[in-house]
Amino acid sequence: MALELLALRGLGLGDLLTAVPALRALRQAFPGHRITLAAPRALGPLLPLTGAVDDQVDVSGPGPVPFERPDIAVNLHGKGPQSIEALRRTDPGRLIGFGTGPPWQDGVHEVRRWCGLLEWYGIPADPADLTLGVSDRTGPAIVHPGAAYPARRWPPERFAEVAAALDDVVVTGNEAEVPLAAKVAELAGLPPERMLAGRTRLADLIDLVSRSRLVVCGDTGVAHLATAFCVPSVVLFGPVSPALWGPPPGWRHVPLWAGRTGDPHGERVDPGLLKIEVSEVVEAALEVTS
């Protein structure tokens, strides 16, 4: 019977991508274990690209986790009692996580947080091990105006101005973001076939980003896809500093931030995000693609 390692990361696209170095470190440290990731089913198309996961159980949030008696359970989800208890209920032989190991620290970049957790347990992890592939940059520029919360959404009128200033542009978004993306495309004067929101599942989005020449977006999962495929990007930060969730330096990514922090779950666009001007974004986009 194969040894089993269970890792919990019941969060979204960007969250999973920031955990890739930690997952790869677990693969290196436990080559004889079958690694199962507890994460939302919708993220399944991404898992083979990590080279670190053998199987998946569908979990959204901190649990419960439908798994029994793993040899090792790793909490890559958070510090709260729910995720810890969910993994304890699987009856693991060994539990790795905050709360059972090192103390949680605020102000740490998300990639380094999980690598640091593993290193505390003596498991080497490389925060730079983020890449899923290298873009050939023959595809269009992507403008992605959506984000999980209004606080992180730059105004659509401004995204439209950026889209109008660039060549060969498509606008992306999930099904809930179709009205927002349609507004951006219309204001930018783009033809209907350039509005791809609601028409791309995750596998399609992965393929699109992996071929694109540029991504312009807010603090959301698509930004992390651009990092993963080494696609030049301009990422607009508002209530959260790029020091916590931004792309690594020196990879042709430009994080724009006005230096103000706020509520990332707010219901109104963050005032700091509004300080970023269209001209800054266009200038950065031209710089990273030149």
VOZA-74562 format. One line per field, with one value per residue: residue in one letter; x, y, z of N, C-alpha, C in turn. Coordinates in steps of 0.2 Angstrom, whole numbers. Layout:
% residues N
residu: c(A  ...)
nxx: c(X  ...)
nyy: c(Y  ...)
nzz: c(Z  ...)
caxx: c(X  ...)
cayy: c(Y  ...)
cazz: c(Z  ...)
cxx: c(X  ...)
cyy: c(Y  ...)
czz: c(Z  ...)
//
This chain:
% residues 290
residu: c(M  A  L  E  L  L  A  L  R  G  L  G  L  G  D  L  L  T  A  V  P  A  L  R  A  L  R  Q  A  F  P  G  H  R  I  T  L  A  A  P  R  A  L  G  P  L  L  P  L  T  G  A  V  D  D  Q  V  D  V  S  G  P  G  P  V  P  F  E  R  P  D  I  A  V  N  L  H  G  K  G  P  Q  S  I  E  A  L  R  R  T  D  P  G  R  L  I  G  F  G  T  G  P  P  W  Q  D  G  V  H  E  V  R  R  W  C  G  L  L  E  W  Y  G  I  P  A  D  P  A  D  L  T  L  G  V  S  D  R  T  G  P  A  I  V  H  P  G  A  A  Y  P  A  R  R  W  P  P  E  R  F  A  E  V  A  A  A  L  D  D  V  V  V  T  G  N  E  A  E  V  P  L  A  A  K  V  A  E  L  A  G  L  P  P  E  R  M  L  A  G  R  T  R  L  A  D  L  I  D  L  V  S  R  S  R  L  V  V  C  G  D  T  G  V  A  H  L  A  T  A  F  C  V  P  S  V  V  L  F  G  P  V  S  P  A  L  W  G  P  P  P  G  W  R  H  V  P  L  W  A  G  R  T  G  D  P  H  G  E  R  V  D  P  G  L  L  K  I  E  V  S  E  V  V  E  A  A  L  E  V  T  S)
nxx: c(4  3  11  3  1  -8  -13  -20  -28  -40  -44  -44  -39  -27  -22  -19  -9  1  5  12  27  28  21  29  40  36  34  47  53  46  46  41  28  11  3  -11  -21  -32  -43  -53  -63  -64  -51  -44  -38  -26  -18  -10  1  9  17  17  7  -4  -17  -34  -45  -61  -63  -69  -64  -60  -63  -75  -63  -64  -56  -46  -35  -21  -3  4  -2  -4  -6  -9  -18  -22  -22  -32  -43  -53  -47  -36  -43  -51  -41  -36  -46  -45  -37  -22  -5  5  5  7  9  4  1  2  15  27  24  11  15  12  12  20  26  14  19  32  27  22  33  41  35  37  50  53  50  60  60  66  63  59  56  56  52  41  37  27  28  35  30  27  23  15  2  -13  -14  -20  -33  -39  -52  -59  -61  -61  -67  -75  -67  -55  -56  -51  -58  -70  -70  -57  -49  -54  -49  -35  -36  -40  -28  -19  -13  -20  -30  -38  -53  -55  -64  -73  -90  -98  -92  -95  -104  -96  -84  -89  -93  -81  -75  -84  -83  -70  -70  -69  -71  -85  -80  -68  -72  -70  -75  -83  -83  -72  -66  -57  -46  -45  -42  -30  -22  -24  -18  -5  0  0  5  5  -2  -14  -20  -30  -27  -28  -32  -28  -16  -7  -6  0  13  16  18  28  24  24  18  6  1  -12  -12  -22  -29  -21  -3  9  20  15  7  12  20  36  51  60  55  49  37  26  21  9  6  -1  4  -5  -15  -29  -46  -46  -58  -67  -83  -82  -73  -55  -48  -34  -31  -38  -29  -20  -16  -22  -12  0  -2  -3  10  18  14  18  32  35  33  42)
nyy: c(-6  11  25  39  56  70  86  102  115  124  134  148  151  159  157  144  144  151  142  132  131  126  114  107  106  97  86  83  80  69  57  44  45  45  60  69  82  93  103  115  107  113  118  108  106  113  105  94  102  106  96  90  84  70  66  72  79  85  100  115  129  128  114  101  87  74  62  48  43  48  46  58  74  90  107  119  128  138  147  145  137  129  123  116  107  100  93  85  77  68  59  59  52  61  78  93  110  127  132  119  119  131  148  159  172  189  200  193  187  178  166  164  162  149  141  144  138  124  124  126  113  106  104  107  121  131  147  153  143  143  142  136  134  142  156  158  170  173  175  185  202  202  209  209  213  210  205  197  204  220  230  228  230  240  254  250  259  264  253  250  261  258  246  250  257  248  235  221  214  205  203  196  185  178  169  176  189  193  205  216  214  215  228  234  230  235  249  251  249  236  222  210  197  198  199  188  184  173  163  155  141  135  127  132  146  144  140  151  161  156  157  171  188  198  202  212  216  216  213  197  180  178  186  178  167  173  175  162  157  165  177  193  206  218  223  228  235  238  238  229  226  223  217  207  199  200  198  190  199  206  198  203  208  221  228  239  251  262  264  263  254  244  237  222  215  224  233  243  251  252  267  269  261  269  279  275  279  279  282  278  264  260  265  256  244  245  246  233  225  228)
nzz: c(0  -4  3  10  7  12  7  12  3  1  -7  -19  -37  -38  -25  -25  -34  -28  -19  -25  -25  -12  -13  -22  -15  -5  -13  -17  -5  0  -9  -10  -7  -11  -16  -12  -15  -7  -13  -22  -34  -47  -50  -55  -68  -67  -59  -65  -71  -61  -57  -45  -39  -36  -35  -31  -20  -18  -11  -4  5  22  25  29  26  15  18  24  37  32  30  32  35  28  32  21  21  30  46  55  67  61  49  54  63  54  47  57  60  49  54  54  53  55  58  49  51  54  71  75  73  69  74  67  56  53  38  29  13  3  -4  2  15  15  11  21  32  29  29  43  48  43  29  14  4  -11  -14  -27  -36  -46  -58  -72  -85  -100  -109  -127  -131  -142  -143  -139  -131  -114  -105  -90  -81  -69  -51  -35  -25  -24  -19  -25  -38  -51  -60  -73  -84  -85  -87  -100  -107  -106  -114  -126  -130  -133  -144  -152  -142  -130  -119  -103  -91  -78  -78  -69  -71  -83  -87  -83  -90  -103  -103  -103  -115  -124  -122  -125  -139  -145  -155  -155  -154  -147  -134  -121  -109  -98  -108  -107  -99  -85  -90  -104  -101  -95  -106  -114  -107  -106  -119  -121  -124  -115  -99  -91  -76  -61  -43  -43  -47  -61  -62  -56  -64  -75  -69  -67  -80  -85  -92  -97  -86  -80  -65  -54  -39  -24  -10  -4  -1  -14  -9  -1  -10  -22  -39  -41  -41  -55  -66  -78  -73  -68  -53  -48  -36  -24  -12  -1  11  14  16  9  6  4  -1  -9  -22  -18  -11  -13  -25  -34  -36  -45  -61  -79  -88  -82  -82  -95  -99  -92  -97  -111  -108  -102  -113  -123)
caxx: c(0  7  11  -2  2  -13  -12  -26  -28  -46  -45  -45  -33  -21  -20  -16  -2  6  7  16  33  28  19  34  45  33  36  54  54  42  45  38  21  5  1  -17  -23  -39  -44  -59  -63  -63  -44  -41  -34  -20  -14  -4  6  13  21  18  0  -6  -24  -37  -52  -65  -64  -69  -64  -56  -65  -72  -59  -66  -50  -45  -28  -15  3  6  -7  -1  -11  -7  -24  -22  -20  -38  -45  -57  -43  -33  -47  -52  -35  -35  -52  -43  -33  -15  1  9  2  12  5  4  -3  5  22  29  19  9  17  9  17  25  23  11  23  37  24  21  39  44  32  40  57  53  50  66  59  69  58  62  50  56  50  34  35  23  30  37  26  30  21  13  -5  -15  -13  -26  -35  -44  -54  -62  -57  -66  -71  -75  -61  -49  -58  -50  -64  -70  -68  -50  -47  -56  -44  -29  -37  -40  -21  -15  -14  -22  -32  -45  -55  -57  -67  -78  -96  -101  -89  -97  -106  -90  -80  -93  -93  -74  -74  -88  -80  -63  -72  -67  -77  -88  -76  -63  -74  -70  -77  -89  -82  -66  -66  -50  -41  -45  -39  -23  -20  -24  -12  2  2  -1  11  4  -8  -15  -26  -29  -24  -32  -28  -24  -10  -2  -5  5  19  18  20  33  21  25  11  5  -4  -14  -14  -25  -29  -15  3  12  25  12  4  14  24  43  55  64  52  45  31  26  16  8  3  0  7  -10  -18  -36  -49  -46  -64  -72  -88  -81  -66  -51  -45  -27  -32  -40  -24  -17  -19  -22  -6  5  -3  -1  17  21  13  23  39  37  33  46)
cayy: c(0  17  30  44  63  75  93  106  122  124  141  149  150  163  154  137  145  153  136  128  129  121  107  104  104  91  80  81  78  63  54  38  46  48  66  71  89  95  109  115  103  117  119  101  106  116  101  91  106  107  90  88  81  63  65  78  78  92  104  122  131  124  108  95  84  67  58  44  41  49  46  65  79  96  112  124  132  144  146  144  131  124  119  111  102  96  88  81  72  63  54  58  50  67  84  99  116  133  130  113  120  138  153  163  179  194  204  188  186  171  161  163  159  141  138  145  133  118  124  125  106  103  102  113  124  136  151  155  138  145  142  130  134  148  158  159  177  174  177  192  205  200  213  206  218  207  203  194  209  227  234  226  231  246  255  248  264  265  247  251  266  254  241  254  260  242  231  214  214  202  204  190  185  172  170  182  195  195  212  220  213  217  235  236  229  240  256  251  248  230  218  205  191  200  198  181  183  168  158  151  137  136  124  137  151  142  139  158  165  153  160  178  192  203  202  218  214  218  208  191  174  178  188  173  163  176  174  155  156  170  181  200  208  224  221  234  233  243  238  224  228  218  214  201  194  202  194  191  204  204  193  207  210  227  229  246  252  269  264  263  248  244  231  218  212  229  233  249  251  255  274  268  259  274  284  273  282  275  283  273  257  260  265  250  239  246  244  226  221  231)
cazz: c(0  -5  8  8  10  11  8  11  1  -1  -9  -26  -42  -36  -19  -27  -38  -23  -15  -30  -22  -6  -15  -26  -10  -2  -18  -16  2  1  -16  -10  -5  -15  -14  -13  -14  -5  -16  -26  -40  -53  -51  -57  -74  -66  -55  -68  -73  -55  -56  -38  -36  -39  -34  -28  -17  -19  -4  -4  11  27  27  31  21  14  17  30  39  28  34  33  33  28  32  17  20  35  53  59  70  57  44  58  65  48  45  63  59  45  59  51  57  57  55  48  50  59  76  78  72  70  75  61  56  48  34  25  6  3  -7  7  21  15  10  28  36  28  31  50  49  40  22  10  -1  -15  -16  -34  -40  -47  -66  -75  -92  -103  -114  -133  -132  -149  -142  -138  -124  -110  -100  -85  -76  -63  -45  -31  -22  -27  -17  -29  -45  -55  -64  -80  -89  -85  -91  -107  -110  -107  -119  -132  -131  -134  -150  -152  -135  -128  -112  -100  -85  -77  -79  -65  -73  -90  -88  -82  -96  -109  -103  -104  -122  -128  -121  -129  -146  -147  -159  -150  -153  -142  -127  -120  -103  -98  -113  -106  -93  -83  -95  -109  -98  -94  -113  -117  -104  -108  -126  -122  -124  -109  -95  -87  -72  -54  -38  -44  -49  -68  -61  -54  -70  -79  -66  -68  -87  -87  -96  -94  -83  -76  -60  -51  -32  -20  -3  -2  -4  -18  -5  2  -15  -29  -43  -39  -44  -61  -71  -82  -70  -65  -49  -47  -30  -22  -5  4  12  16  17  3  5  4  -6  -14  -24  -13  -13  -16  -31  -38  -37  -51  -67  -85  -91  -78  -84  -102  -100  -89  -102  -116  -106  -101  -119  -128)
cxx: c(4  6  7  0  -4  -12  -18  -25  -34  -48  -45  -38  -27  -18  -16  -9  3  9  11  23  33  26  25  40  43  35  43  56  51  41  42  30  17  3  -6  -19  -30  -40  -50  -58  -62  -56  -41  -37  -27  -15  -8  2  11  18  22  12  -2  -13  -27  -44  -55  -66  -64  -69  -60  -58  -73  -68  -61  -60  -49  -37  -22  -9  5  0  -3  -6  -8  -13  -24  -20  -26  -39  -49  -52  -39  -37  -49  -47  -35  -40  -50  -39  -26  -10  5  5  7  7  6  -1  0  13  24  23  18  12  14  14  22  22  20  15  28  34  24  28  43  41  36  47  58  53  55  65  61  63  60  56  50  54  42  32  32  25  32  33  30  28  19  5  -6  -13  -20  -27  -41  -46  -57  -58  -63  -70  -70  -69  -55  -50  -56  -56  -64  -68  -61  -47  -49  -51  -37  -30  -37  -33  -17  -17  -16  -24  -38  -46  -57  -61  -71  -85  -100  -98  -91  -100  -100  -86  -83  -93  -86  -73  -78  -85  -73  -64  -69  -73  -79  -83  -70  -65  -75  -73  -83  -88  -76  -67  -58  -45  -40  -41  -31  -19  -19  -18  -5  4  2  5  11  -2  -8  -21  -25  -26  -29  -28  -25  -17  -5  -1  0  12  21  20  25  30  22  18  12  0  -5  -16  -17  -25  -24  -9  6  18  22  9  7  18  32  46  59  62  48  38  31  20  15  4  4  2  2  -13  -25  -39  -50  -53  -70  -77  -87  -74  -61  -48  -38  -27  -34  -35  -19  -20  -18  -15  0  4  -1  7  21  20  17  30  40  36  37  52)
cyy: c(6  21  36  51  67  82  97  113  123  131  142  148  153  159  148  139  148  147  131  126  125  114  103  102  98  85  78  78  71  59  48  39  48  54  68  78  90  102  109  111  107  119  113  102  109  110  97  95  107  102  88  85  75  63  71  75  85  95  111  125  127  117  107  92  77  63  54  42  42  48  53  69  86  102  118  129  139  142  144  138  126  120  114  106  97  91  83  75  67  58  53  55  55  73  90  105  121  131  124  114  127  143  157  170  183  197  199  187  179  166  159  160  152  138  138  140  126  118  123  117  103  101  108  115  130  141  153  149  138  143  135  130  141  150  159  166  178  176  184  195  203  206  210  210  216  205  200  199  216  231  233  227  239  248  253  253  265  258  247  256  262  249  244  257  254  239  224  212  209  203  198  191  179  174  176  189  197  202  217  220  216  225  238  235  234  247  256  250  242  226  213  199  192  199  191  179  178  163  154  148  138  133  129  143  150  142  146  162  162  155  167  182  197  201  209  216  217  212  202  186  174  181  183  168  166  175  166  153  161  175  188  202  215  223  227  232  239  242  233  226  222  214  207  196  196  197  195  196  202  199  197  208  217  228  236  247  259  269  264  256  249  238  227  215  217  229  239  249  255  262  273  266  264  279  281  275  278  276  279  266  256  260  259  244  239  244  237  222  224  227)
czz: c(0  1  6  11  8  12  7  9  -3  -3  -17  -31  -40  -29  -20  -30  -33  -19  -19  -27  -16  -8  -18  -20  -6  -7  -18  -10  3  -6  -16  -8  -11  -12  -16  -11  -12  -7  -20  -33  -47  -55  -54  -63  -73  -62  -59  -70  -67  -54  -49  -35  -40  -39  -31  -25  -17  -12  -6  3  16  29  28  25  20  13  24  31  34  33  37  31  33  27  28  16  24  42  58  62  66  52  48  61  59  46  51  62  54  48  55  56  59  54  55  47  55  65  80  77  74  71  68  62  51  44  30  18  6  1  -1  13  21  14  17  32  35  30  39  52  46  33  18  5  -4  -17  -23  -38  -42  -54  -68  -82  -94  -109  -121  -135  -139  -149  -141  -131  -120  -105  -96  -80  -69  -57  -40  -27  -25  -25  -21  -37  -47  -59  -71  -85  -90  -89  -98  -110  -111  -113  -126  -134  -133  -141  -148  -144  -135  -121  -109  -94  -84  -79  -76  -68  -80  -91  -87  -88  -102  -109  -105  -112  -126  -128  -125  -136  -149  -150  -154  -149  -149  -135  -125  -113  -103  -104  -112  -99  -91  -88  -101  -107  -97  -101  -115  -114  -105  -114  -126  -122  -118  -106  -91  -83  -65  -50  -38  -47  -56  -67  -60  -59  -74  -76  -68  -75  -90  -92  -93  -92  -80  -71  -55  -44  -28  -13  0  -5  -9  -14  -2  -4  -22  -32  -40  -43  -50  -66  -76  -80  -67  -60  -48  -41  -27  -15  0  5  15  17  10  1  5  -2  -10  -16  -19  -16  -16  -23  -36  -40  -43  -57  -74  -88  -88  -81  -91  -103  -97  -94  -108  -114  -105  -108  -125  -129)
//
